[in-house]
Amino acid sequence: MENIRSIPTQQTIPGWRLIISDAGRFWALRQTPFPIAAMRAGADPAVDADTLSEVRAEVDRQEEIARRVTS
């Protein structure tokens, strides 16, 4: 990825770093690793989508996977 742009501050997801690739794809990278049990259950610390709302939904899905196995 070249020329990665940061997301404006008002468009953030707590605990995740957001970027837009040079192709306009949105990426979210978790700032701290998921617990091993969450990773084994399928929680992914790096997700991508076409829009900000789609990437937020994907982050929510990953966090829900982690909550189910670590609660």
VMD Tcl script that builds the backbone (N, CA, C; Angstrom):
set m [mol new atoms 213]
animate dup $m
set s [atomselect $m all]
$s set {name element resname resid chain x y z} {
  {N N MET 1 A 0.830 -1.174 0.000}
  {CA C MET 1 A 0.000 0.000 0.000}
  {C C MET 1 A 0.875 1.238 0.000}
  {N N GLU 2 A 0.633 2.089 -0.929}
  {CA C GLU 2 A 1.348 3.353 -0.978}
  {C C GLU 2 A 0.403 4.480 -0.601}
  {N N ASN 3 A 0.974 5.576 -0.110}
  {CA C ASN 3 A 0.199 6.773 0.174}
  {C C ASN 3 A -1.003 6.503 1.081}
  {N N ILE 4 A -0.784 5.788 2.149}
  {CA C ILE 4 A -1.861 5.497 3.089}
  {C C ILE 4 A -2.254 6.788 3.789}
  {N N ARG 5 A -3.565 7.057 3.862}
  {CA C ARG 5 A -4.072 8.256 4.514}
  {C C ARG 5 A -4.718 7.890 5.838}
  {N N SER 6 A -4.552 8.746 6.835}
  {CA C SER 6 A -5.217 8.540 8.125}
  {C C SER 6 A -6.664 8.983 8.027}
  {N N ILE 7 A -7.480 8.398 8.864}
  {CA C ILE 7 A -8.889 8.760 8.971}
  {C C ILE 7 A -8.999 9.982 9.875}
  {N N PRO 8 A -9.873 10.952 9.576}
  {CA C PRO 8 A -10.052 12.092 10.483}
  {C C PRO 8 A -10.410 11.649 11.901}
  {N N THR 9 A -9.972 12.406 12.879}
  {CA C THR 9 A -10.124 12.044 14.284}
  {C C THR 9 A -11.573 11.744 14.671}
  {N N GLN 10 A -12.549 12.474 14.136}
  {CA C GLN 10 A -13.939 12.250 14.513}
  {C C GLN 10 A -14.479 10.917 13.991}
  {N N GLN 11 A -13.765 10.272 13.104}
  {CA C GLN 11 A -14.173 8.990 12.558}
  {C C GLN 11 A -13.238 7.900 13.066}
  {N N THR 12 A -13.360 7.587 14.343}
  {CA C THR 12 A -12.470 6.606 14.950}
  {C C THR 12 A -13.257 5.444 15.523}
  {N N ILE 13 A -12.551 4.371 15.789}
  {CA C ILE 13 A -13.095 3.221 16.488}
  {C C ILE 13 A -12.141 2.976 17.658}
  {N N PRO 14 A -12.613 3.160 18.884}
  {CA C PRO 14 A -11.730 2.984 20.042}
  {C C PRO 14 A -11.032 1.626 20.024}
  {N N GLY 15 A -9.715 1.653 20.224}
  {CA C GLY 15 A -8.923 0.435 20.263}
  {C C GLY 15 A -8.449 -0.059 18.904}
  {N N TRP 16 A -8.842 0.625 17.845}
  {CA C TRP 16 A -8.471 0.232 16.484}
  {C C TRP 16 A -7.862 1.425 15.761}
  {N N ARG 17 A -6.901 1.162 14.895}
  {CA C ARG 17 A -6.292 2.188 14.053}
  {C C ARG 17 A -6.921 2.081 12.676}
  {N N LEU 18 A -7.410 3.180 12.159}
  {CA C LEU 18 A -8.053 3.192 10.847}
  {C C LEU 18 A -7.163 3.840 9.811}
  {N N ILE 19 A -7.143 3.264 8.633}
  {CA C ILE 19 A -6.411 3.840 7.508}
  {C C ILE 19 A -7.224 3.650 6.233}
  {N N ILE 20 A -6.909 4.449 5.226}
  {CA C ILE 20 A -7.482 4.281 3.891}
  {C C ILE 20 A -6.317 4.012 2.957}
  {N N SER 21 A -6.397 2.936 2.198}
  {CA C SER 21 A -5.311 2.607 1.270}
  {C C SER 21 A -5.347 3.555 0.078}
  {N N ASP 22 A -4.298 3.527 -0.713}
  {CA C ASP 22 A -4.253 4.359 -1.908}
  {C C ASP 22 A -5.334 3.965 -2.912}
  {N N ALA 23 A -5.891 2.772 -2.763}
  {CA C ALA 23 A -6.987 2.313 -3.627}
  {C C ALA 23 A -8.354 2.701 -3.047}
  {N N GLY 24 A -8.351 3.379 -1.893}
  {CA C GLY 24 A -9.590 3.819 -1.283}
  {C C GLY 24 A -10.259 2.785 -0.393}
  {N N ARG 25 A -9.543 1.713 -0.082}
  {CA C ARG 25 A -10.086 0.663 0.778}
  {C C ARG 25 A -9.841 1.039 2.237}
  {N N PHE 26 A -10.830 0.816 3.094}
  {CA C PHE 26 A -10.723 1.110 4.520}
  {C C PHE 26 A -10.176 -0.104 5.253}
  {N N TRP 27 A -9.229 0.150 6.146}
  {CA C TRP 27 A -8.621 -0.901 6.959}
  {C C TRP 27 A -8.716 -0.504 8.422}
  {N N ALA 28 A -8.916 -1.500 9.285}
  {CA C ALA 28 A -8.880 -1.294 10.733}
  {C C ALA 28 A -7.935 -2.331 11.317}
  {N N LEU 29 A -7.009 -1.863 12.129}
  {CA C LEU 29 A -6.008 -2.727 12.766}
  {C C LEU 29 A -6.146 -2.584 14.276}
  {N N ARG 30 A -6.358 -3.688 14.957}
  {CA C ARG 30 A -6.537 -3.643 16.412}
  {C C ARG 30 A -5.220 -3.219 17.058}
  {N N GLN 31 A -5.305 -2.307 18.018}
  {CA C GLN 31 A -4.099 -1.770 18.648}
  {C C GLN 31 A -3.475 -2.724 19.653}
  {N N THR 32 A -4.276 -3.598 20.249}
  {CA C THR 32 A -3.733 -4.628 21.142}
  {C C THR 32 A -4.212 -5.978 20.641}
  {N N PRO 33 A -3.413 -6.996 20.811}
  {CA C PRO 33 A -3.810 -8.312 20.295}
  {C C PRO 33 A -5.057 -8.848 20.999}
  {N N PHE 34 A -5.825 -9.635 20.267}
  {CA C PHE 34 A -6.920 -10.367 20.897}
  {C C PHE 34 A -6.301 -11.465 21.761}
  {N N PRO 35 A -7.021 -11.899 22.801}
  {CA C PRO 35 A -6.556 -13.072 23.554}
  {C C PRO 35 A -6.472 -14.289 22.612}
  {N N ILE 36 A -5.621 -15.230 22.958}
  {CA C ILE 36 A -5.428 -16.429 22.133}
  {C C ILE 36 A -6.748 -17.142 21.868}
  {N N ALA 37 A -7.602 -17.262 22.879}
  {CA C ALA 37 A -8.888 -17.948 22.701}
  {C C ALA 37 A -9.737 -17.251 21.645}
  {N N ALA 38 A -9.706 -15.935 21.622}
  {CA C ALA 38 A -10.472 -15.183 20.622}
  {C C ALA 38 A -9.907 -15.410 19.222}
  {N N MET 39 A -8.596 -15.428 19.123}
  {CA C MET 39 A -7.958 -15.676 17.821}
  {C C MET 39 A -8.324 -17.078 17.315}
  {N N ARG 40 A -8.291 -18.049 18.217}
  {CA C ARG 40 A -8.645 -19.421 17.825}
  {C C ARG 40 A -10.098 -19.522 17.399}
  {N N ALA 41 A -10.957 -18.660 17.969}
  {CA C ALA 41 A -12.376 -18.652 17.615}
  {C C ALA 41 A -12.643 -17.889 16.321}
  {N N GLY 42 A -11.605 -17.251 15.783}
  {CA C GLY 42 A -11.753 -16.572 14.500}
  {C C GLY 42 A -11.697 -15.065 14.520}
  {N N ALA 43 A -11.469 -14.459 15.684}
  {CA C ALA 43 A -11.359 -12.997 15.747}
  {C C ALA 43 A -10.113 -12.551 14.989}
  {N N ASP 44 A -10.289 -11.611 14.093}
  {CA C ASP 44 A -9.208 -11.130 13.231}
  {C C ASP 44 A -8.824 -9.705 13.642}
  {N N PRO 45 A -7.558 -9.448 13.953}
  {CA C PRO 45 A -7.140 -8.116 14.374}
  {C C PRO 45 A -6.902 -7.136 13.226}
  {N N ALA 46 A -7.117 -7.556 12.003}
  {CA C ALA 46 A -6.967 -6.671 10.841}
  {C C ALA 46 A -8.101 -6.962 9.863}
  {N N VAL 47 A -8.950 -5.956 9.635}
  {CA C VAL 47 A -10.088 -6.129 8.737}
  {C C VAL 47 A -10.108 -5.006 7.711}
  {N N ASP 48 A -10.790 -5.258 6.595}
  {CA C ASP 48 A -10.902 -4.235 5.564}
  {C C ASP 48 A -12.290 -4.274 4.954}
  {N N ALA 49 A -12.667 -3.148 4.323}
  {CA C ALA 49 A -13.986 -3.028 3.704}
  {C C ALA 49 A -13.967 -1.856 2.723}
  {N N ASP 50 A -15.047 -1.738 1.971}
  {CA C ASP 50 A -15.148 -0.667 0.975}
  {C C ASP 50 A -15.499 0.697 1.570}
  {N N THR 51 A -16.206 0.706 2.709}
  {CA C THR 51 A -16.640 1.961 3.320}
  {C C THR 51 A -16.321 1.969 4.812}
  {N N LEU 52 A -16.372 3.154 5.389}
  {CA C LEU 52 A -16.128 3.286 6.826}
  {C C LEU 52 A -17.200 2.548 7.618}
  {N N SER 53 A -18.453 2.667 7.219}
  {CA C SER 53 A -19.510 1.974 7.964}
  {C C SER 53 A -19.351 0.460 7.860}
  {N N GLU 54 A -18.909 -0.037 6.721}
  {CA C GLU 54 A -18.684 -1.479 6.579}
  {C C GLU 54 A -17.520 -1.950 7.438}
  {N N VAL 55 A -16.460 -1.159 7.513}
  {CA C VAL 55 A -15.321 -1.566 8.336}
  {C C VAL 55 A -15.702 -1.506 9.812}
  {N N ARG 56 A -16.531 -0.535 10.202}
  {CA C ARG 56 A -17.004 -0.489 11.592}
  {C C ARG 56 A -17.825 -1.738 11.920}
  {N N ALA 57 A -18.681 -2.141 11.005}
  {CA C ALA 57 A -19.492 -3.347 11.218}
  {C C ALA 57 A -18.600 -4.579 11.353}
  {N N GLU 58 A -17.547 -4.638 10.564}
  {CA C GLU 58 A -16.625 -5.777 10.631}
  {C C GLU 58 A -15.850 -5.773 11.947}
  {N N VAL 59 A -15.449 -4.607 12.409}
  {CA C VAL 59 A -14.782 -4.496 13.717}
  {C C VAL 59 A -15.733 -4.977 14.809}
  {N N ASP 60 A -16.990 -4.548 14.759}
  {CA C ASP 60 A -17.971 -4.991 15.749}
  {C C ASP 60 A -18.102 -6.509 15.735}
  {N N ARG 61 A -18.094 -7.098 14.552}
  {CA C ARG 61 A -18.197 -8.557 14.430}
  {C C ARG 61 A -17.006 -9.250 15.088}
  {N N GLN 62 A -15.806 -8.720 14.866}
  {CA C GLN 62 A -14.605 -9.308 15.464}
  {C C GLN 62 A -14.631 -9.179 16.982}
  {N N GLU 63 A -15.053 -8.018 17.470}
  {CA C GLU 63 A -15.135 -7.807 18.920}
  {C C GLU 63 A -16.179 -8.732 19.539}
  {N N GLU 64 A -17.278 -8.986 18.837}
  {CA C GLU 64 A -18.303 -9.889 19.346}
  {C C GLU 64 A -17.765 -11.322 19.433}
  {N N ILE 65 A -16.999 -11.738 18.452}
  {CA C ILE 65 A -16.368 -13.070 18.509}
  {C C ILE 65 A -15.502 -13.157 19.762}
  {N N ALA 66 A -14.710 -12.130 19.994}
  {CA C ALA 66 A -13.819 -12.123 21.168}
  {C C ALA 66 A -14.617 -12.142 22.470}
  {N N ARG 67 A -15.698 -11.362 22.541}
  {CA C ARG 67 A -16.522 -11.310 23.761}
  {C C ARG 67 A -17.140 -12.676 24.065}
  {N N ARG 68 A -17.587 -13.358 23.034}
  {CA C ARG 68 A -18.252 -14.658 23.246}
  {C C ARG 68 A -17.308 -15.665 23.888}
  {N N VAL 69 A -16.058 -15.652 23.520}
  {CA C VAL 69 A -15.142 -16.682 24.044}
  {C C VAL 69 A -14.347 -16.239 25.262}
  {N N THR 70 A -14.336 -14.973 25.563}
  {CA C THR 70 A -13.540 -14.499 26.709}
  {C C THR 70 A -14.408 -14.038 27.873}
  {N N SER 71 A -15.713 -14.066 27.734}
  {CA C SER 71 A -16.611 -13.631 28.822}
  {C C SER 71 A -16.944 -14.766 29.739}
}
mol reanalyze $m
mol bondsrecalc $m
mol representation Tube
mol addrep $m
